[in-house]
């Protein structure tokens, strides 16, 4: 009797190769505003990636981020970083560990959490992310993440972000909750006059989306609560709060939107710590009780979503004056899989 056994990989494997490219222009003309500054950012980033996929739901990826700020001609590259992560992708569960793209995150899309510039220059998360997507309600999910942004040493203060998002959709009605706790700690230099700062944002919201005569309408009302404490100076909690109404109408990729915030300054330590503590749109630091942004934008995806282009102009008001912001962004995302097979061997 012949014994025949096949020696083959227990699961199919695929080689993953690809590249992401982004070029970004952001021009602020804010001379009349009291709570942000004028300036222009123009930059490009290329990220070639390679990795392995197995058992249909596991990925191990490595990539190199190469950033060039336009105008830095004296430097070959303005910045170089890495992406290095494991991802588990099942129909209802997603989990990533390592250094992976921020675009993997679903929640925290409001500019209170991350400004457009921050999303470009800090486009990776170093830590973990987990998301569960509802089987019964399409689009509903719960997501948690931790981003370790500063490892404590003599020159760097320890810092990390812990985030939580929950979203539930019933037809056009949307219910959600976004929250973030940022820990901004000390460095290891005993001579440094610093302390621990706690920054928490909690944003429950309700929204509604519908279509009327081929126009897409989007409404969202958010309650914004901040809890912040500087243990080195005041050492007492501050709890500024406010509300925000977002309205948008879209057709043919063109969107006209209005974002109106009314309430207290949600970034009370902005003048003390700036972007080291806050990732937010700086206009939320206004003490005038109102922020309004009217934006006209165009976004479109082409070539099976491998290329996307977007551009917009915003009129911003912070209670003290008016400013304009113009932005243009182009993204390319390429991802290819190559099957890796072994021939069966007879014994």
C-alpha positions as CSV (number, residue, x, y, z in Angstrom):
1,X,0.0,0.0,0.0
2,X,1.3,3.3,-0.9
3,X,1.2,6.1,1.6
4,X,0.7,9.4,0.0
5,X,1.0,12.6,2.1
6,X,1.1,16.1,0.9
7,X,3.4,18.5,2.5
8,X,2.0,22.0,1.8
9,X,1.5,25.2,3.6
10,X,-1.3,25.0,6.1
11,X,-2.7,28.3,4.8
12,X,-2.4,30.3,1.7
13,X,0.1,33.1,1.7
14,X,0.4,36.2,-0.4
15,X,3.2,38.7,-0.8
16,X,1.8,42.3,-0.4
17,X,3.6,45.1,-2.1
18,X,2.3,48.7,-2.6
19,X,3.0,52.4,-2.1
20,X,1.1,55.4,-0.7
21,X,1.8,58.9,-2.0
22,X,0.4,62.2,-0.6
23,X,1.1,65.8,-1.5
24,X,-0.5,68.5,0.6
25,X,-0.8,72.3,0.4
26,X,-2.3,74.2,3.3
27,X,-2.2,78.0,3.2
28,X,-3.6,80.0,6.2
29,X,-4.2,83.8,5.9
30,X,-5.1,84.5,9.5
31,X,-3.6,88.0,10.2
32,X,-7.0,89.2,11.4
33,X,-7.5,86.3,13.8
34,X,-6.4,86.3,17.4
35,X,-6.2,82.6,18.0
36,X,-4.1,81.2,15.1
37,X,-1.3,82.2,12.9
38,X,-0.8,82.6,9.1
39,X,1.5,80.3,7.3
40,X,1.9,77.9,4.4
41,X,2.7,74.2,4.5
42,X,3.6,72.4,1.2
43,X,4.9,68.9,1.4
44,X,5.0,65.4,-0.2
45,X,5.2,62.0,1.3
46,X,6.0,58.6,-0.3
47,X,5.6,55.3,1.6
48,X,6.6,52.1,-0.2
49,X,5.4,49.0,1.6
50,X,6.0,45.3,1.6
51,X,4.6,42.5,3.7
52,X,3.0,39.1,3.9
53,X,-0.6,38.0,4.2
54,X,-1.7,34.6,5.4
55,X,-4.9,32.8,6.4
56,X,-6.8,35.6,4.7
57,X,-7.0,37.7,7.9
58,X,-3.4,38.2,9.0
59,X,-0.9,40.8,7.7
60,X,2.7,41.6,8.7
61,X,3.8,44.9,7.0
62,X,6.8,47.1,6.7
63,X,7.1,50.5,5.1
64,X,9.3,53.6,5.0
65,X,7.8,57.1,5.2
66,X,9.9,59.7,3.2
67,X,8.7,63.3,3.7
68,X,10.0,66.3,1.8
69,X,8.8,69.7,2.7
70,X,9.0,72.0,-0.3
71,X,11.5,74.7,0.1
72,X,13.9,72.5,2.1
73,X,16.2,72.1,-0.9
74,X,19.3,71.9,1.3
75,X,18.1,68.6,2.8
76,X,17.6,65.4,0.8
77,X,14.6,64.5,3.0
78,X,12.9,66.6,5.6
79,X,11.9,63.5,7.7
80,X,12.1,59.7,7.5
81,X,10.0,57.3,9.5
82,X,8.8,53.7,9.4
83,X,5.6,51.7,9.4
84,X,5.9,48.4,11.1
85,X,2.8,46.5,12.1
86,X,0.7,43.4,12.4
87,X,-3.0,43.5,11.4
88,X,-5.8,41.1,12.0
89,X,-8.8,41.7,9.7
90,X,-11.9,39.5,10.2
91,X,-15.4,40.5,9.0
92,X,-16.4,42.0,12.4
93,X,-13.1,42.5,14.2
94,X,-10.1,44.6,13.3
95,X,-6.9,44.8,15.3
96,X,-3.5,46.5,14.6
97,X,-0.3,46.5,16.7
98,X,2.8,48.5,15.9
99,X,3.3,51.6,13.9
100,X,0.4,51.8,11.4
101,X,-1.5,54.5,9.3
102,X,-3.8,56.8,11.2
103,X,-6.3,56.2,8.3
104,X,-7.1,52.9,10.0
105,X,-9.0,54.8,12.7
106,X,-12.7,55.4,12.1
107,X,-13.5,57.7,15.0
108,X,-12.4,61.2,16.1
109,X,-12.9,62.9,12.8
110,X,-13.8,66.3,14.2
111,X,-11.1,69.0,14.1
112,X,-11.3,69.3,17.9
113,X,-9.3,66.1,18.1
114,X,-6.9,66.4,15.1
115,X,-6.2,69.4,12.9
116,X,-5.7,68.8,9.2
117,X,-2.0,69.7,9.5
118,X,-1.5,67.3,12.4
119,X,-3.1,64.5,10.4
120,X,-0.6,65.0,7.6
121,X,2.6,65.3,9.7
122,X,1.5,62.7,12.3
123,X,-0.2,60.2,10.0
124,X,0.8,57.1,11.9
125,X,-0.3,55.7,15.3
126,X,2.4,54.0,17.4
127,X,0.6,51.5,19.6
128,X,-2.6,49.5,19.2
129,X,-6.1,49.8,17.7
130,X,-9.1,47.5,18.0
131,X,-12.5,47.8,16.4
132,X,-15.6,45.7,16.6
133,X,-18.2,46.2,13.8
134,X,-21.8,45.2,14.4
135,X,-23.2,42.3,12.4
136,X,-26.8,43.5,12.9
137,X,-26.4,47.2,12.2
138,X,-24.2,48.0,9.2
139,X,-21.8,50.8,9.9
140,X,-22.1,50.6,13.7
141,X,-18.9,50.0,15.6
142,X,-16.9,50.4,18.8
143,X,-13.2,51.3,18.6
144,X,-10.4,51.8,21.0
145,X,-6.8,52.9,20.4
146,X,-3.6,54.0,22.2
147,X,-1.0,56.1,20.5
148,X,2.4,56.4,22.3
149,X,3.7,59.8,21.2
150,X,6.6,60.4,23.5
151,X,9.1,58.0,25.2
152,X,10.5,59.7,28.3
153,X,14.1,60.7,28.3
154,X,16.2,63.7,29.3
155,X,14.9,65.8,26.4
156,X,11.4,64.3,25.7
157,X,8.4,64.4,28.0
158,X,6.4,61.2,28.2
159,X,3.1,61.4,26.3
160,X,0.4,59.2,25.0
161,X,-3.2,59.3,23.8
162,X,-6.0,56.9,24.7
163,X,-9.1,57.1,22.5
164,X,-12.6,55.6,22.4
165,X,-15.2,55.9,19.7
166,X,-18.7,54.4,19.5
167,X,-21.0,54.9,16.5
168,X,-24.5,53.6,15.8
169,X,-26.6,54.2,12.7
170,X,-30.3,53.5,12.3
171,X,-31.2,54.4,8.7
172,X,-30.4,58.1,8.4
173,X,-30.0,58.7,12.2
174,X,-26.5,58.7,13.7
175,X,-25.6,58.4,17.4
176,X,-22.0,58.6,18.5
177,X,-19.5,59.2,21.2
178,X,-15.8,60.2,20.8
179,X,-13.4,60.5,23.6
180,X,-9.7,61.1,24.1
181,X,-7.4,61.3,27.1
182,X,-4.0,62.8,26.5
183,X,-1.3,62.3,29.1
184,X,1.6,64.8,28.9
185,X,4.2,63.9,31.5
186,X,7.7,64.8,32.7
187,X,11.1,64.3,31.1
188,X,14.1,62.8,33.0
189,X,16.0,66.1,33.4
190,X,15.8,67.0,37.1
191,X,16.5,70.6,36.3
192,X,13.5,71.0,34.1
193,X,10.6,73.0,35.6
194,X,7.8,70.8,34.3
195,X,4.9,68.6,35.6
196,X,2.1,66.4,34.4
197,X,-0.8,67.7,32.4
198,X,-4.0,65.9,31.8
199,X,-6.3,66.6,28.8
200,X,-9.6,64.9,28.3
201,X,-12.2,65.5,25.6
202,X,-15.7,63.8,25.6
203,X,-17.9,64.5,22.6
204,X,-21.3,62.8,22.3
205,X,-23.2,63.7,19.1
206,X,-26.4,63.1,17.1
207,X,-26.6,63.4,13.4
208,X,-28.9,62.8,10.4
209,X,-28.2,62.1,6.8
210,X,-30.6,62.1,3.9
211,X,-30.8,62.7,0.1
212,X,-33.2,65.3,-1.4
213,X,-33.4,65.5,-5.2
214,X,-29.9,64.0,-5.6
215,X,-28.4,66.4,-3.0
216,X,-26.9,64.8,0.1
217,X,-27.6,66.6,3.3
218,X,-25.6,66.0,6.5
219,X,-26.5,67.5,10.0
220,X,-24.6,66.9,13.2
221,X,-25.1,68.4,16.7
222,X,-22.2,67.8,19.2
223,X,-21.8,68.5,22.9
224,X,-18.1,69.1,23.7
225,X,-16.8,68.7,27.2
226,X,-13.2,69.2,28.2
227,X,-11.5,68.3,31.5
228,X,-8.0,69.6,31.9
229,X,-5.5,70.0,34.7
230,X,-1.9,71.2,34.9
231,X,-0.5,69.5,38.1
232,X,2.6,71.7,38.1
233,X,0.9,75.1,38.1
234,X,-2.8,75.5,39.1
235,X,-3.2,71.8,40.0
236,X,-7.0,72.0,39.7
237,X,-9.4,70.8,37.1
238,X,-10.9,73.1,34.4
239,X,-14.0,72.0,32.7
240,X,-14.8,74.2,29.6
241,X,-17.7,73.1,27.4
242,X,-19.6,74.1,24.4
243,X,-21.8,72.9,21.5
244,X,-21.2,72.6,17.8
245,X,-23.6,72.4,14.9
246,X,-22.3,71.0,11.5
247,X,-24.4,71.3,8.4
248,X,-23.4,70.3,4.8
249,X,-24.9,69.9,1.4
250,X,-23.1,67.9,-1.4
251,X,-23.5,67.0,-5.0
252,X,-21.1,65.9,-7.8
253,X,-18.3,65.8,-5.2
254,X,-18.8,69.5,-4.3
255,X,-19.6,70.2,-0.6
256,X,-20.7,73.4,1.0
257,X,-20.5,73.1,4.8
258,X,-20.8,75.3,7.9
259,X,-19.3,74.4,11.4
260,X,-20.5,76.7,14.3
261,X,-19.1,76.3,17.8
262,X,-20.5,78.2,20.7
263,X,-18.9,77.9,24.2
264,X,-15.8,78.3,26.3
265,X,-12.2,77.9,25.3
266,X,-11.6,74.1,25.0
267,X,-7.8,74.6,24.9
268,X,-7.0,76.7,28.0
269,X,-3.3,75.8,28.1
270,X,-2.7,76.6,24.4
271,X,-0.5,79.6,25.1
272,X,1.6,77.5,27.6
273,X,2.1,74.2,25.7
274,X,0.8,74.7,22.2
275,X,0.9,71.8,19.8
276,X,2.9,69.7,22.3
277,X,-0.3,69.2,24.3
278,X,-3.0,69.8,21.8
279,X,-3.5,68.2,18.4
280,X,-6.7,70.3,17.8
281,X,-7.6,73.0,15.4
282,X,-6.1,76.1,17.3
283,X,-9.3,78.1,16.8
284,X,-11.0,76.1,19.6
285,X,-8.7,78.1,22.0
286,X,-10.8,81.3,21.4
287,X,-12.1,83.0,24.6
288,X,-14.7,85.0,22.6
289,X,-17.3,82.2,22.8
290,X,-17.7,81.5,19.1
291,X,-15.9,79.8,16.2
292,X,-17.4,79.5,12.7
293,X,-16.0,77.9,9.6
294,X,-17.7,78.0,6.2
295,X,-16.0,75.7,3.6
296,X,-16.5,75.0,-0.1
297,X,-14.6,71.9,-1.2
298,X,-14.3,69.3,-4.0
299,X,-13.3,65.7,-3.5
300,X,-13.2,62.9,-6.0
301,X,-11.8,59.4,-6.3
302,X,-10.6,58.0,-9.6
303,X,-9.1,54.8,-11.2
304,X,-10.9,52.3,-8.9
305,X,-10.2,54.5,-5.8
306,X,-6.4,54.4,-6.3
307,X,-6.2,58.2,-6.8
308,X,-8.1,60.8,-4.9
309,X,-8.0,64.6,-5.2
310,X,-9.4,67.2,-2.9
311,X,-9.3,71.0,-2.6
312,X,-11.2,73.5,-0.5
313,X,-11.3,77.1,0.7
314,X,-12.5,78.0,4.2
315,X,-13.7,81.2,5.8
316,X,-12.9,81.1,9.5
317,X,-14.2,83.4,12.3
318,X,-12.8,83.2,15.9
319,X,-14.8,86.0,17.5
320,X,-12.0,88.5,16.8
321,X,-11.7,88.5,13.0
322,X,-12.0,86.7,9.7
323,X,-9.4,84.5,8.0
324,X,-9.2,82.2,5.0
325,X,-7.6,78.8,4.5
326,X,-7.0,77.1,1.2
327,X,-5.9,73.5,0.9
328,X,-5.2,71.0,-1.9
329,X,-4.4,67.3,-1.4
330,X,-3.7,64.4,-3.7
331,X,-3.5,60.8,-2.5
332,X,-2.3,57.7,-4.4
333,X,-2.8,54.2,-2.8
334,X,-1.5,51.1,-4.6
335,X,-1.8,47.6,-3.1
336,X,-1.0,44.4,-4.9
337,X,-1.1,40.8,-3.7
338,X,1.0,38.0,-5.2
339,X,0.1,34.4,-4.4
340,X,2.9,32.3,-2.9
341,X,2.5,28.6,-3.7
342,X,4.5,25.5,-2.9
343,X,4.2,22.4,-4.9
344,X,2.9,19.3,-3.1
345,X,5.5,16.7,-2.4
346,X,4.7,13.0,-2.5
347,X,6.1,10.6,0.1
